[in-house]
């Protein structure tokens, strides 16, 4: 199956089933798709999603477990829901497509993005590294942006005036291949 076809299947399920269900759990304000499938690095992969909530906390694991139990087509006793330190995750399958979701409160997400824009990544004690979260957003696909926050952040990440931002760096300088990673450019 071509990447565009598989990704379109994911998009349709996200729009028709996933977002409406999660929307009932709280103040969902920003959602983006990310990972190898979205970036075009893989033709057949799971879909990673970040859900950002305009609440002090993300919905509880108990509420998310009930939702996952309804969605997940795999046969298992307990839905895969994990709240670990500062990251909340779950995994489920719909129509043979695997979804991996992460959740963050809006204030935490914005602070992570701002830390990268300010060149303050060093010393982060977070499980989800701010650079990883920022790169995931930068190279991801925005599917919900109720307050326009995602558009404003995207503009800030791309229009840095040359002082700081994110750049792609080849993993094999001078060599072939399309392997890149994202590196911050800090202000002098």
C-alpha positions in Angstrom: 0.0 0.0 0.0 1.4 3.4 -0.9 2.3 5.8 1.9 -0.2 8.4 0.7 -3.0 5.8 0.7 -2.1 4.5 4.1 -1.7 8.0 5.5 -5.0 9.0 4.0 -6.7 6.0 5.7 -5.2 7.2 9.0 -6.4 10.8 8.4 -9.9 9.7 7.7 -10.1 7.6 10.9 -8.6 10.4 12.9 -11.2 12.9 11.6 -14.2 10.6 11.8 -13.5 8.6 14.9 -10.5 9.5 17.0 -10.9 13.3 17.3 -14.6 13.3 18.1 -14.2 10.7 20.8 -11.2 12.4 22.5 -12.9 15.8 22.1 -15.4 14.7 24.7 -12.7 14.2 27.3 -11.7 17.8 27.8 -10.5 20.9 26.1 -8.6 19.5 23.1 -7.0 22.5 21.4 -4.2 21.2 19.2 -3.5 17.9 17.5 -0.8 17.0 15.1 0.4 13.8 13.3 4.0 13.0 13.3 6.6 10.2 12.7 8.0 8.3 9.9 4.8 7.8 8.0 3.9 11.5 8.0 7.5 12.5 7.2 7.4 10.1 4.2 10.3 7.9 5.6 8.2 4.8 5.7 5.4 3.4 3.5 4.0 1.1 6.2 4.2 2.3 9.7 2.1 3.2 12.7 0.8 6.8 13.2 2.1 8.9 16.0 -0.1 11.7 17.3 0.3 14.5 19.8 -2.8 15.8 21.5 -2.5 19.1 23.4 -5.1 20.0 26.0 -6.1 23.5 27.1 -6.5 22.2 30.7 -4.0 22.1 33.6 -3.8 18.3 33.2 -4.5 15.8 30.4 -7.6 13.5 30.8 -7.0 10.8 33.3 -5.7 7.3 32.4 -9.0 5.9 33.6 -11.0 8.0 31.2 -8.6 7.3 28.3 -8.7 3.5 29.1 -12.5 3.5 28.6 -12.1 5.2 25.3 -9.3 2.8 24.2 -11.3 -0.2 25.2 -14.0 1.0 22.8 -11.6 1.6 19.9 -8.9 -1.1 20.2 -9.6 -4.0 17.9 -6.8 -6.2 19.4 -7.8 -8.8 21.8 -6.3 -8.1 25.1 -7.5 -7.8 28.7 -6.3 -4.3 29.4 -6.0 -1.3 27.1 -2.4 0.0 26.6 -2.5 3.3 28.5 0.6 4.6 30.3 1.1 7.7 32.4 4.8 8.0 33.1 6.3 11.0 34.8 5.5 13.9 32.5 4.1 12.0 29.5 0.8 10.3 29.0 0.6 7.7 26.2 -1.7 5.1 24.7 -1.8 2.7 21.8 -4.7 1.1 19.9 -5.6 -0.4 16.6 -8.5 0.5 14.3 -9.0 -1.3 11.0 -5.5 -2.9 11.2 -3.9 0.5 11.6 -1.9 1.2 14.8 -2.2 4.6 16.6 0.3 5.8 19.2 -0.9 8.9 21.1 0.9 11.2 23.4 -0.8 14.0 25.5 0.5 17.2 27.0 -1.2 20.2 28.6 -1.0 23.3 26.4 1.2 25.2 28.9 3.7 22.4 29.1 3.8 22.1 25.3 4.3 25.8 24.8 7.1 25.9 27.4 8.9 23.1 25.6 8.6 24.9 22.2 9.7 28.2 23.9 12.7 26.5 25.5 14.0 25.4 22.0 13.4 28.9 20.6 15.3 30.3 23.5 18.1 27.8 23.1 17.5 26.3 26.6 17.3 22.6 25.8 20.3 21.6 27.9 19.5 20.1 31.3 16.0 19.1 30.5 14.7 16.5 33.0 11.6 15.7 30.9 11.0 12.2 29.5 9.8 13.8 26.3 12.8 15.9 25.2 11.8 19.4 24.1 13.8 19.1 20.9 12.0 15.9 20.0 8.6 17.4 20.6 9.5 20.6 18.7 10.9 18.6 15.7 7.8 16.4 15.7 5.6 19.4 15.5 7.8 21.2 12.9 7.9 18.2 10.6 4.4 17.0 11.5 0.9 17.7 10.1 -1.4 19.9 12.0 -5.0 18.4 12.0 -6.6 20.5 14.8 -5.8 24.0 15.8 -8.8 25.5 17.6 -7.0 28.7 18.8 -4.5 29.2 16.0 -1.7 28.4 18.4 -0.2 25.8 16.1 -0.1 28.2 13.2 1.6 30.9 15.3 4.2 28.5 16.6 4.8 27.1 13.1 5.5 30.6 11.9 7.9 31.3 14.8 9.8 28.1 14.0 10.2 28.9 10.4 10.7 32.7 10.6 13.5 33.0 13.1 15.3 35.8 11.3 18.4 33.7 11.2 19.1 34.1 14.9 17.9 30.7 16.1 15.6 27.9 15.1 15.8 24.4 13.8 17.8 23.1 10.9 18.1 19.7 9.2 21.6 18.2 9.5 22.7 15.3 7.3 23.7 12.3 9.3 26.2 11.3 6.6 27.9 14.5 5.6 29.3 14.3 2.1 27.7 10.9 1.5 24.6 9.6 -0.1 21.4 8.9 1.6 18.6 11.0 2.9 19.1 10.5 6.6 18.7 13.7 8.5 18.2 14.8 12.1 17.0 18.1 13.5 19.4 20.3 15.4 18.8 23.5 17.2 20.6 26.7 16.2 21.2 28.7 19.3 21.7 32.5 19.5 25.3 33.7 19.7 
